[in-house]
């Protein structure tokens, strides 16, 4: 049987040609757990705002792996000893860092899972893969968990200046067309250095870090927390809430859902269950965006008028009205909206599906966590907030909170179509 060339070159629209540098990395990319990421969009529902935002977690993970290789080359070039095994393990850790994302990413986490962040699912899948590959992922898992003796590897995987953020800001700004999100990743990576095995940035890279933090703030408000994205995600959450309610009622056996999706619709799943009951983790690896969209299409004709109405609204982009504010909304405003919905035929039991309140927060830099260290020419290491002469860098450390309320402004005709 002829041998397979596992050193593949891919043409990435953001970075140009990138290489899968080892046979083990190639085999991980080929594995069904990773291939599933082709069917999960990176930006969830943002395509409702930015039509070009159709890239996937698959694209992002490969890009982050590429940037990790560049970062390690930079550190090696500055005299830091990094073995080939460490290099490969770091690239494996970042390649698989998002393998635990479910359909529509964070939407599923808040709807179906009880305090089960995607990082924990990624770790469980990495441990499963480690068994399948005879222990070859052990070092990568240590780096991912932050238990490896050289902490900068974990910082490259997960910190406030990691390869994850470096790629998704670059990639998301490219596909959305939000030019203000461009961060100059190449220069930042060239400025990386180490101080006592901790990640740092050379002092001449301060301006690039300032731009990185500003760009991150812009991307959060303009893309990730865009009011229309929040509105569409809120509608999707209401679809899933209603479906979970209905599928748990007697006589719901004929309600359409794939077997893997049905398992999570019917059950509240905790992290302990993920760890102790293999059926949940295996079902999770079968889930992607297509499961949800197929259900939305089927449910758009479901006899339940709440479920079918919201599904049709999503399919046809008839979105809820949404307003933002810097302070919580007055109870009088909420009551007025409730009255408007009641006049359209919404009952008290249905109100929570057609009127949603919430809040969004954004902080571009949190110095209380892993700091972004600046390495001065003297060798001294200081925080970027202290190294920068821009007052807005300190301002970026404050958490900004915005309140929102969204509701189905013209839902009466959708309900009428259900009963027709």
PyMOL commands that set and color helices and strands:
alter all, ss='L'
color gray80, all
select helices_A, chain A and resi 23-30+32-39+46-48+57-77+84-95+106-112+118-132+138-145+152-157+163-176+179-181+185-190+203-224+227-247+259-266+271-276+278-284+289-299+305-316+331-343+351-354+384-387+391-395+412-419
alter helices_A, ss='H'
color red, helices_A
select strands_A, chain A and resi 9-12+16-19+113-114+192-195+198-202+269-270+321-325+355-362+373-375+381-383+400-407
alter strands_A, ss='S'
color yellow, strands_A
deselect
rebuild
show_as cartoon
